[in-house]
Amino acid sequence: MIIKKVAIGNKSEAFIEERFKNNTNIIFSDDNNKGKTILMQSIVYSIGYDSIWPVGFNPKNYYFYSQISFDGIDYEFLRHNNSIIVVKNNHSYVFDSISEFKFFLAKQVTNVPYIPKDGQLRISDLSLFYELFFLGQDKRNTSNIIVKTNHNKVDFINMIYSFQGISTIYFDDKINTEDLKTRKLEIEGKIKIERKKIQIIKKNPQIATYVSTLANTEDFERTKNKLKDLHNTILELRKQRNREENRRSKLLHLLNELNSLNRNLREGKVKCGDCNSSNITFTNDEFEFDVSNKFVRDNIVSSINENILLKEEVINELNDLIRKEQTEINKLLETPNPEFNNYVLFESEIRNSKEIDDSVHILTQQLKEIENEIKLINEGVELNKVKQDEFLEQVITEISRLYKIIDPRGTMNINALFTKANETFSGSEEQEFYFCKIVSLNNVLKHPYPLIIDSFREGELSTGKEEKMIEEFIKLHKQVILTSTLKREEYSSDKYMSFNNVNALDYSQFEDSKLLQEKNKEDFIKIIESFSIKI
């Protein structure tokens, strides 16, 4: 992944940066408020990050563009609010939400890891994923991730396990393990039934005929709760499926309208009845396209077809998940307890008894066999745990190595990817921690993404430590984008020129809080027009 160009703007003002190189880039200035943070947040915002903006900057008023190469293929991204257009090889894709865009990015552009969440494997949120290689200036928190949404540091660790090819559990064996555990509980329930026979209140002997083989109230509660959980899961999955099906239907309707328009344009001229204009536009609330242009119209139709295919894939996945949960319900109801419904009806009438059945010995043997099977699978899970521990140890070792290079006399004891909530840093220690963490993850994972750090010398970082960090960044032989605010007494326009393979970009000449300028708007509008939209 190589960032080539970034632009922010609207029809009144804009800023364009296209001087990035595929090495270490340092954007610096002699003071704050020069727009460095807006630029850095715009890079990742254009590709789906939930950015943290400086006070006074309203992203809803602007469009965010980036040109980024993935595996040698150039992609152009244009985001406005939560809609994103992607252009690849002159082909456009339009996404009405970050969720839709995430699915496209993971399926067609780059490897976004899957993580276990709410009992399912889900694609990582992009804000979580980008924290692998992006560090913003604000709201830093060494004890957790920065942009939480509905994720936390456990999800981040699971994500890097997944990226490394180490799953948190053996998902291929999950169904088998759960089936074995269910059978184990059923046999234990049978043993309890045989050992503690039902005792029904004498006043209603008829009830006994209904529940004669179902005695264990704990087993009933377990079954009832599991049924409730399964029903709730199916309900949520159906809601998701209905939302996707609704969007798919709207896309099909829109496709029909555009195809109908195509026929009308061939057979005669279409004009507005109010203003007599022959210009026809299509809008998705955030972007507006001129569809009287056949090339633009064909591109939109192609993009809608792609979206329909993506929706169908999502709907099929949700249908599979629903069928899986329904299968689990059927398995639960197909127990050897023939009077389950009556058991539910008369649960309050059940009492323990004291008879012991001859079948206890056979059931105990069956129980031992199942426990042995579960143990074998657990050994596989434990092996995975060993791999996880080994991987984390490798990362921590690399963090410690880098820390000793940057601060040989430092006293920090780094033994995890996240600090404890009550740990505090002094001076530049927090920045040293973040540097070691983000570079060590790069070195161990060997991921293909650039390192992007806003304010990399935060916290009174000394010149000596700063120079050592830059040398380590250069050794990575990949794209690194950093920002730095210099003290006036140390400011020099050629400060970073002494380093080989450093592309230094001085933002000192920009007016405070005025990165976006009217003089750039014409070039920015040309970028917007290349997406065949109007602003």
N, C-alpha and C positions, 0 to 999 in steps of 0.2 A: 504494500500500500504506500503510494507516494503522492503527497499533496503538491499540486502544481499551481493552483490559482484559487483565490478566495475573494469574494466581493459581497458587500452589504450596501443596500440602498433602497430608494424609491424614486419617484419621478422628480423629486426636488433636490436630493443630495445622495452622495454615494462615496464609497471607497473601494479601491481595487488593489489587491496585492498579488503580484505574479512573479516576484523575484526569488521564490523559494528554490533551493537546490537540493539535490539528493545527498546531502551531507549535514553537518551541524550548522543550523541557522540560529543566530542570536539577534533578536529584535530588542533594541535598547533605547533608552532616552535619559535625559538629565533630570527628569521630574516625573511624577505620577500624572494621571489624567491625560495621557497622550493617545489613548485608544487601544493600547496593547491588549488589554483584557477583552475588549469587545471583539477584536480580531481573533483571538485564541478561542473564545467561546463560539464564535461564528463558524469556525472550522468544523467542530463536532456537532453544533446545532444543525448545520445544513444536512447532516446525515443521521439525525434522529435523537441527539442527546438532549436531556432536559436541563438546559443551561442555566447558570446562575449569573444574572446580569448586574452590572454596576447600577447603583441608584440613579434614577433619572433617565435611563435608557429603556424605551418601551419597544420590545421586539415585534409587537403586533403591527407596528407602523412600517415594517421593513421586509424586504425579500433577502434571502440568504443563499448565495451561490457558492459552489465549489467545483473545481475540476480535480478529480482524484483518479490515479491509475491503480488498478488492482490486477496483479499478475500480467502487467504489460498492456492491459486494455483500459482505455480512457473512459471514464464515466463523468457525466455532468449532473449535478444535483441542484435543484432549486426548491427551497422551502419557504412557504408563507404560512404562518401559524402552524397548524398540524397537517397541512397538505404538502406533499413532496412530488415533484416531477423528476424523473430520471431519464437521461438521454444516453443511449449507448449505440454506437454505429448508426447514427441518424434515426434511431428508433426510440420512440417516447413511451414511458410508462407513467401513469398518473395514479397517485395513491391519496385517498381521502383521510387517512389516519396513519399515525406512527406504527400502530400494530400491523396494518397491511404492509407498510414499507419494510418493517422488520422481517416479516415472512419472506418477502422478495429478496432482501439482502442476504438472509441465511440460505435461501434455496439457490440463488443464482449469482451471487457476487463473492461472498467470502464465508469462511467457516465460523459461524456464531455458535458457541457451545450450547448444548442442552443441559439443563439442571433439573433435579427433582424438586417439584414445588406443588404443594397441596395434593400429594399422592400421585402426581403424574410427572412425566418428563416434559418440560416446556423449554422453548427457546429463551435464552437469557434476554432480559430487557436490555436495550441498547445502552442505556445510561450505566447499567452495571458492567456490561461488556467493555465499554470504552474506558472505564477506570483502570483497565489493565495497562493502558498506555497513555492516558490523559490525566493530568493533574491541574485543576483550576486553582486560582488564587484564593477564592473565598470559601468560607465554611469548611475549612479543612478539619478533619477529625481523625487522629491517628488510631482511635479505638474502634472505628467503624468506617463503612463506606461513606462517601460524601453525599451523593444523591440517592436517597433511600427508596423513595416510592413505596413499593411493597416488598423490598428486599433488604438484606442485612449482610453482615460480614460472613456468616455461614454460607450464604448463597454465593458470595464472591469466591470463597475457598472451594466450594463445590464446582464453581465454574472453571477454575484453573485446573482442578482435578480432571474435569471433562475435557478441557483443552489438551491436557497431557495424555488423554486416553485412559485415565483411571476413573472408573465410575464409583459413585458412593455406595452402590449396591449392585449385585449382579441382576440387572433387570431381566435378562433372559430366563433367570431362575425364579423370578419373583412370584409368578403365578403358581409354579410348582411348590414353592415354599409355603405360600399362603394356603394352598390346598392341603398340604401335609399338616399344617398347624390346625386347620379346620377339622380334619379327620381326627387328629390327636384330641382336640377338645370334645368331639363327638364321642369318642371311645371313653374318655374320662367321664363324660356325662353318663354314658351307659353303665359304667362301673358304679358310679354313685347311685344310679337308679336301682341297680341290682342290690347294692348294699343298704340302701335306704329306700325301701319300697314306699310307694305312695300311701298316704293315710288320708282319706277323704272324710270330711265331716259326716258323721253317721246320719244326720238328718236328711241328707240328700244322696242316697246310694246310687241314684241314676247317673249322677255326674261321674262316678267312679268308672262306669263302663266307657265313658268318653276319653278318660285320661289315664287309663290303666297302664300305659307304657311310658308315660311322660311325668317324671317325678322331680327333676332337678330345677328348682327355681332360678338358680344362678345361670344355668345353661339357657333358660328361657330369656332372662334379661339380656344375656349376651347376644342371643339370636335376634331379639327384638331391636336392640340398639344397632346391630349391624345392618338389619333391614332398613332402619331409619336412615343411617348414613348412606347406604346405597341409593335409596330413593332421593335423598337430597342431592347427591352427586349427579344422578340422572337428570334431575330437575335443572341444575345449573348447566349441564352439557346441552340439554334441549334448548335452554334460553340462548346459549351461544350459537347453536346451530340455526335457530330461528332468526337471530340477528344476521348471521352470514347469508342465510337463504333470502332474507329480505333485501340485503344489499345486492345479492346476485340478481334478484328479480328486477330491481331498479336499473341495474346495468344492462340487462336484456332489453328492458323497455327503452332505455336511452339508445341502445344499439339500433333498435327498430326505428326510432325517430330519425337517427342520423342516416340510416339506409334509405328511409323514405325521403329525406331531404335530398340525398344523392340522386334519386330518381327524378324528383321535382326539378333539380338543377339541370338535369340532362334534357328534360322534356320542355322546360320553359324557364323563364326568369322569375325568381322569387324576390319580392320586395316587401318592405315594411309598409303596412297600410297607413301608418301615422306620419312617418317622415320620408317615405318613398326611397329609403336607402336599400341597396342590395347587399350590404354587409350583414352577415348572420353570425352570431356568437354562441359559443357553448361555454357554460360556467359550471364549476363544481364548488361554488361558494368562495374559494380562495383564489382560483385562477380563471381567467377568461380567454378563450381561444376564438380566433376568426375562422369559422368553419365554412365560409364561402370560398376559401382557398382549398382546392382539392387535395393538395399534398398534406396540409394540416389536418383536414378531415379524415383522410385515410390513416394518418398516424394516430389520431385519436381513436378511430375505430379499432385499429390494431392493438392499441393500449388497453381499450375496454375488453377486447377478446382475451388478452393476457390476464386481466383482472378476473374475468369470469372463470378462466381455467384455475387460477389461484383459489378463488372462492370455492369451486367444486372440489379442489384438493382438500381445503380446510373442512368443508362439509363432510367429505368422505371420512376424514380422520375423526371428526366428532361422532359420526355415525358408528364407526368402529369402536370408539370408546363407550358409546351408549350401549351397543350390543354386548360389549365385554361386561359392563356393570349389570345388564339384564341377565346375562348368563350366570353371574355370581348370585343374583337373587333366586334364579331357578334352582341352582345347586343347593342353596340354603333351604328352599322349600321342599326339595326332593329328599328330605331326610328320611331315615327309616322310621320316623314317628308318624304313623298313619292318621293320628287324630290331632295334628298340629293346630288346626283352626279351633278345635274345641279346647285345646290346651290354652290358647290365647284367650278364649271366651271365659274359661273357668279358672284362670290362673290364681285367683284369690282363694279358691277352694282346695289348693294343693297343700299337702302336708307330708313331712318325711315319715318313712316307716323304717323298720329295723330288720327286715328279712334279707338274707344273703343268698344270692342265686348261684347255681352250679357253673354258670358261664363266666364268672369273674376271672378264673384262671386263663381261659382262652382270650378274653379281652385284654388281660394284662400282657400276654405274649404279643398280641397285635400292637399294643401301645409301645412296647420296647422296640419293635421293628421300625415303627414310625419315628420314634425318638432318635434312632440310629441314622435314619435317612436325613432328618433335620440337622443332625450334628455334622454330617458330611458336607451339606450345603453351607452350614455356618463356617466350616473350615475354609471354604472358598471365600466367603465374605471376610473372614479374618485375614486371609491372604491379601485381599484387597486393602484392608486396613493397614497391613504392613507396607504395601506399596505407597499408600497415602503418606504414612509417617516417613518413609524413606525420601519421598519427593519433597515434603516440607522441610526435612532436615537438610536436603541439598540446597533449597532456597535460603534457609537461615544461614547455612555455612557461607553461601555466596554473599549474603548481606553483611555478615561479620568481616569477610575478606575486604569488601569495598569500604566498610566503615574504618578499618585500620589503615587503608590507603588515604582516605580523606582526613581522618583525625586520629593519628597514631597514638596520641595521648588521651583520647576520649575514654570516658568511663561508662558509657551506655552499655547495658547488657541486653542485646536484642535476641529474643528467643521465640518470637512469633511474628506473623504478618501484621497483626494488630496489637496495639498496646492495651493495657488494662485501663478501664475508664478513669481511674483516679491518678494515673501517671501523668506527670507534667514535665515539660521540657524547658530548658533555659537556653537563652541565646539562639544559636543556629541549630540546636540539636534536632528540632522538628524537621527542618529542611534536610538535614543530613539523613534522618530516618527515611524520609520520602524518597530521596535520591537513591539510597541503597536498595530500597524496596522495589522501585519501578525498574531500576537497571538490573537487579538480580532476577526478577521475573522475566525480563527480556533475555538474559543470558541463559537461564535454565530452560525456559519454554522454547527459546529460539523462534519467537513469533515474528510474523512478517510485517508488523505495524510500526509506524514511526512513533517516537517518544515525543510527547507534546507537554511541556511544563510551563505554566504561566508563573512568572516571578520565581525563577529557580534559585535566586540568591536571597530569598526571604529570611528574615531573622538575624540581621547583622552578620551575615556570612563573611568571613575574612577573605581577603584577596587570595591568600595562599590556598585556602580550601576551594574557592571558586575556580582557580586555575586547575587544580587537581580534578575537579568534577568535569571541566571542559575536556581535559585530556582523556578521561574515561569515556565521555560521550563520543569523542572523535574515534576512539578505538573500536566502537561498535560498527563502523563502516556502514551506516544506514542513515536515513533521514531523522534528524532530531530538530525540533523547533522549540526554542527557549525564549523567554522574555526576561529583561533585566532592567531595573531602575537604578541608576548610579547616583551617588552623592555628587553634589556640584564640584566639590574639591577633587574628585577622582574622575570626573567626566572628561573624556577625550574622544573625538570622533573616530580615532583609529585605535581605540582601546583593545578591540578584539582582533585587529589586523595581524598581530604577531603570531597568531595561531594558524598553522596550515590546515586547510580543509574546513575553515569556518567562514560562513557567509554572514557578515555583519550588516544589519539593517538599522540605520539610525533614524528614530522617530522624533528626535528632539525638536525638529523644525515645525512640527505640527502644533497648531493652536490648541490650548487646553480645552478638553471636552468637545473638540470639533474635528474628530477624525474624518467624519463624513463631510464632503465639500460639494458645493453646487457645480464646480468645474468638472467633476467626475461623472455627472449624471448622464451625459450623452453616451459615453462609453458603456455605462451600466445599462442604459435602456437598450443598447444594441445586444447586450448579453441576454436581457429579458426577451427581446424580439426573436432571438435564436430559438427560444422555446415555443414560439408561435403563440404567445399570450400578450394581453394588453394590461397596462397598469394605469 
